[in-house]
Amino acid sequence: MNLRTLNQNRKFRDLVSLCAVVFSAALQVYVIHTMIRPSSMISTGFTGVSLLVEMLTNGGISSSFVLLALNIPVALFCAKNISPRFTIFSLINVFTTSALLKFTSFEPLFDDIILNVAFGGFLYGFAIVIALKGNASTGGTDFIALYFSNKFNKSLWQYVFMFNCILITIFGASKGWVYAGYSIVFQFISTKTISTFHTRYERLTMQITTNKPEAILDAYIKEYHHGISCMDGYGGYSKQPFTIMTTVVSSYEVKDIIRIMKEADPKVIINIFKTEDFVGGFKPKSLD
């Protein structure tokens, strides 16, 4: 790949990330205006903290200001320990969310609080997923969760849910337990949506059967750094020798791996199944 093509790919990737974080911010704000505030709930993470502070001060402290004040220190930590690019696009999301919260308003979408909880929880979680798919985040607890997830290579969204429950407990003690209960259900739906659609830390085992092991190995090792084991086999039907390869990869890598393997051997056979657990070294792809 030449330098011009590489720069074009980076610009396209940056454009995709920018569109993702801006749309994510707009969707978050829409849910807050039309479903969360009309139902007297709070949302997740630092956005939820900012809404709670605004409620407790009767609007004396703007949620937009609190959102920025909480996110900037965490962002500085994230830039040093995860990825400057990831941090920049995440901050674009945070600043866009803060600005839209301050300068926009929408009429409530539903009169029914159950619909607000169900649809709002899903849409809010999906807004976070959009940012994550754009290789960024919505800031706050997403920064923290992704930092530790990348460090320990496992999903930590359940701990984010625990933090949100503590936040809602404070909210319930201040504003009433009925709406705190609705907020917990909202948080659960939102967190479940994230864990369902964002599968960065899910691992899969690939079992590859091929007559061109060297070509596949060269193509695979050039792009990926996961270990891969090879064994000689014998076809029960064809009576021909072949090689069986086994490797464990992240779920988001599978499509690209299949592509490069099929380019190396159009007749390759690949069997993929979920890996429940994995012990040993595993090199995750950088967030950058």
C-alpha positions in Angstrom: 0.0 0.0 0.0 1.6 3.3 -1.0 1.6 6.5 1.1 -1.1 8.2 -0.9 -3.5 5.3 -0.5 -2.7 5.1 3.2 -3.4 8.8 3.7 -6.7 8.4 1.8 -7.7 5.5 4.1 -6.9 7.5 7.2 -8.9 10.5 6.0 -11.9 8.2 5.2 -11.5 6.5 8.6 -11.4 9.9 10.3 -14.5 11.0 8.4 -16.4 7.9 9.5 -15.4 8.5 13.1 -16.4 12.1 12.9 -19.9 11.2 11.5 -20.3 8.5 14.1 -19.5 10.7 17.1 -21.6 13.6 15.9 -24.6 11.4 15.2 -24.1 9.6 18.5 -24.2 12.9 20.3 -27.3 14.1 18.5 -29.1 10.8 19.3 -28.1 11.0 23.0 -29.4 14.6 23.3 -32.6 13.7 21.5 -33.3 10.8 23.9 -32.5 13.1 26.9 -34.9 15.8 25.7 -37.8 13.6 24.5 -37.7 10.6 26.9 -35.4 11.0 29.9 -36.3 14.5 31.2 -40.0 14.2 30.5 -40.0 11.0 32.6 -37.9 12.5 35.4 -35.2 9.9 34.9 -31.4 10.3 34.6 -29.2 8.7 32.0 -26.0 6.7 32.4 -22.4 7.7 33.2 -21.1 11.2 33.5 -24.1 12.5 31.5 -26.3 11.1 34.2 -24.1 12.7 36.9 -24.4 16.1 35.1 -28.2 15.7 34.8 -28.4 14.8 38.5 -26.3 17.9 39.5 -28.6 20.1 37.4 -31.7 18.6 39.2 -30.2 18.9 42.7 -29.3 22.6 42.1 -32.6 23.3 40.4 -30.8 24.4 37.2 -28.3 26.5 39.1 -25.4 24.5 37.6 -25.8 23.6 33.9 -25.6 20.0 32.9 -23.5 21.1 29.9 -20.9 22.6 32.2 -20.7 19.6 34.5 -20.4 17.3 31.6 -17.3 19.1 30.4 -15.8 19.5 33.9 -16.0 15.8 34.5 -14.8 14.6 31.1 -11.8 16.8 30.5 -9.6 15.3 33.3 -10.5 11.8 32.4 -9.8 12.6 28.8 -6.3 13.8 29.6 -5.7 10.5 31.4 -7.1 8.5 28.5 -5.0 10.3 25.9 -1.8 9.2 27.7 -2.9 5.6 28.4 -5.1 4.6 25.4 -4.9 6.6 22.2 -4.8 10.3 21.4 -7.0 9.8 18.3 -9.6 7.9 20.3 -9.6 10.7 22.9 -9.9 13.5 20.4 -13.0 11.9 18.7 -14.5 11.1 22.1 -14.1 14.7 23.2 -15.8 15.8 20.0 -18.7 13.7 21.1 -18.7 15.2 24.6 -18.4 18.8 23.3 -21.2 18.2 20.7 -23.4 16.7 23.4 -22.8 19.6 25.8 -23.5 22.2 23.1 -26.7 20.4 21.9 -28.0 20.0 25.5 -27.6 23.8 26.0 -28.9 25.1 22.7 -31.6 22.6 21.6 -34.9 21.4 22.8 -37.5 18.8 21.7 -41.1 18.0 22.6 -41.7 14.7 24.5 -42.1 11.7 22.1 -44.3 9.5 24.3 -46.8 10.2 27.1 -46.2 6.7 28.5 -43.2 6.3 30.9 -42.8 2.6 30.1 -42.3 3.4 26.4 -39.8 6.1 27.4 -37.9 3.5 29.5 -37.9 0.8 26.8 -37.2 2.9 23.7 -35.1 5.4 25.5 -32.9 2.7 27.0 -32.4 1.0 23.7 -31.7 4.2 21.7 -29.4 5.6 24.3 -27.4 2.4 24.4 -27.4 2.3 20.6 -26.0 5.9 20.6 -23.1 4.7 22.7 -22.6 1.7 20.3 -22.4 4.1 17.3 -19.6 6.0 19.0 -17.8 2.8 19.9 -18.1 1.5 16.3 -16.6 4.7 15.1 -13.6 3.9 17.2 -14.4 6.6 19.8 -16.7 6.8 22.9 -19.2 9.1 24.6 -16.6 9.9 27.3 -16.8 9.6 31.0 -17.3 6.0 32.2 -16.8 4.8 28.6 -13.2 6.1 28.8 -12.7 4.3 32.1 -14.4 1.0 31.0 -12.5 0.9 27.6 -9.2 1.7 29.3 -9.5 -1.3 31.7 -11.1 -3.5 29.0 -8.2 -2.9 26.7 -5.7 -3.4 29.5 -7.2 -6.7 30.8 -8.8 -7.7 27.4 -12.3 -8.4 28.8 -15.6 -6.6 28.9 -16.2 -4.4 32.0 -19.6 -3.0 31.1 -21.2 -4.8 34.0 -19.1 -2.6 36.3 -20.3 0.5 34.5 -23.8 -0.7 35.2 -22.9 -1.0 38.9 -21.6 2.6 38.9 -24.8 3.7 37.3 -26.9 1.9 40.0 -25.0 3.8 42.7 -25.7 7.0 40.8 -29.4 6.1 40.7 -29.4 5.3 44.4 -28.3 8.9 45.1 -30.9 10.1 42.7 -33.6 8.0 44.4 -32.8 9.2 47.8 -33.0 12.8 46.5 -35.9 12.7 44.1 -38.0 9.6 44.8 -37.6 5.8 44.5 -40.3 5.3 41.8 -38.4 7.2 39.2 -35.1 5.8 40.4 -36.6 2.3 39.7 -37.5 3.4 36.2 -34.0 4.7 35.7 -32.5 1.4 36.8 -34.6 -0.4 34.1 -33.5 2.2 31.6 -29.8 1.6 32.6 -30.2 -2.1 32.3 -31.7 -1.9 28.8 -29.0 0.6 27.7 -26.1 -1.6 29.1 -27.6 -4.7 27.6 -27.8 -3.0 24.2 -24.1 -2.0 24.4 -22.9 -5.5 25.4 -25.0 -7.1 22.6 -23.9 -4.9 19.7 -20.3 -4.0 20.9 -18.5 -7.3 20.8 -14.9 -6.1 20.6 -13.8 -8.4 23.4 -15.6 -11.5 22.3 -13.2 -14.2 21.1 -13.8 -16.9 18.4 -11.9 -20.0 17.4 -11.1 -20.4 13.7 -10.4 -23.9 12.4 -8.9 -23.7 8.9 -8.5 -26.6 6.5 -6.3 -26.0 3.5 -4.0 -27.4 0.9 -2.0 -24.2 0.8 -0.7 -23.7 4.3 2.3 -21.6 3.5 0.3 -19.1 1.5 -2.3 -18.7 4.2 0.3 -18.5 7.0 2.2 -15.8 5.2 -0.9 -13.7 4.6 -2.2 -14.2 8.1 1.0 -13.5 10.0 1.7 -10.4 7.9 -1.6 -8.8 9.2 -2.1 -10.4 12.6 0.0 -11.3 15.6 -2.2 -14.1 17.1 -0.6 -17.5 17.6 -1.7 -20.2 15.1 -1.2 -24.0 15.4 -0.8 -26.3 12.4 -1.4 -30.0 12.1 -1.2 -32.5 9.2 -4.5 -34.2 8.3 -5.9 -36.7 5.8 -9.2 -36.4 3.9 -11.5 -39.3 4.6 -13.3 -38.7 1.3 -10.6 -37.3 -1.0 -7.8 -39.4 0.4 -5.6 -36.4 0.0 -3.3 -34.8 2.7 -4.1 -31.3 4.0 -3.2 -29.0 6.9 -5.5 -28.0 9.8 -4.8 -24.7 11.4 -6.3 -23.3 14.6 -6.2 -19.8 15.9 -8.2 -17.6 18.4 -9.2 -14.1 17.3 -11.4 -11.2 18.3 -14.9 -11.2 16.7 -14.4 -7.9 14.9 -11.4 -9.4 13.1 -13.1 -12.5 11.6 -14.4 -10.9 8.3 -11.0 -9.5 7.4 -9.2 -12.8 8.3 -11.6 -14.8 6.1 -11.0 -12.4 3.2 -7.2 -12.6 3.3 -7.3 -16.4 3.7 -9.7 -16.8 0.7 -7.4 -14.6 -1.3 -4.5 -17.0 -0.4 -6.6 -20.2 -1.0 -10.0 -19.8 -2.7 -10.8 -23.4 -1.7 -10.0 -23.0 2.0 -12.5 -24.4 4.5 -13.0 -22.3 7.7 -15.0 -23.4 10.7 -15.8 -20.8 13.4 -17.1 -21.3 16.9 -17.3 -19.2 20.0 -14.5 -19.4 22.6 -16.0 -19.4 26.2 -12.6 -18.8 27.8 -9.0 -18.5 26.9 -5.8 -18.8 29.0 -2.5 -17.5 27.6 -1.1 -14.5 25.8 -3.5 -12.7 23.4 -2.6 -9.5 21.5 -5.7 -7.3 21.1 -5.8 -4.7 18.3 -5.1 -1.1 19.3 -8.0 1.3 19.8 -6.2 3.7 17.4 
